[in-house]
Amino acid sequence: MAKNNKVKSYYLDEESINYISEFDKQNGIGGTSRALRKIINDHKKYSSDFLENLKQAMKEVVSEDLSRIRAGTNLADKNSRMLLEFMNHLFVVNQYKELVTTEKYKSKGITEAELVVKNQIANARMKKLDRENRETKK
């Protein structure tokens, strides 16, 4: 027995004992303790490999969606920055002193724009759900 081995007692059912013995015989290991050690080491390795494969599979599935989200976010950021520049230009050119927020007054144009955007988002969502539904039926 090696120096770092320790004697422990474990209660195993007959099926587990038979499995360890069969594993020992099939692999020519030369003892149930060694066979059990090999089973444990294999389990560690396979668990690690399984987790690595799972992580890679998740990455592949999620990366495409993340790329789309990043692209959409970048476009929204670009558009927001452009609007900010346009609004700043309007304020400077027209020498506006105050800002009338939508909390103070909501123009008819803003109300219409909100409705249009709400409908566009709803329609895009419906198209996406339809597309996903068709893909899952394939």
C-alpha positions, 0 to 999 in steps of 0.5 A: 500500500502506498504511503498516502493511502488511508484505510476507510470503511464504506458501505456499498450495495452488492451491485456497486461491489460487483461493478468494482470487481468487474471493472477490475477484472475487465481492465486487469487492474489488480485489486479493487482499491486500485479499480475504485481509484481508477473509477474515481479518477475517470469520473473526475476526468469525464466530469471535467470534460463534460463541463468543458463540452457543455460550456463550449456548447452553451457558448456556441448557442449564446454567441450568435444571440449576443452578437445580434444584441451587441449590434442592436445596442451599437445601432441604438447607441449611435442613433441616440448620440446622433439625436443628441447632436441634432438636438444640441445644434437646434438649441444652439442655432435657435438660442433656446434657453429652456427645455420643455420636457414631456413631463411638462407638455407632450405634443401631438407629434410625440404621442404619435411617435410613441404609438408608431414605435410601440406598433413597430416593436409589437410587429417585430416581436410578432415576426420574431415569434412566427419565425421561431415557431416555424424553425421549431416545427422543422 
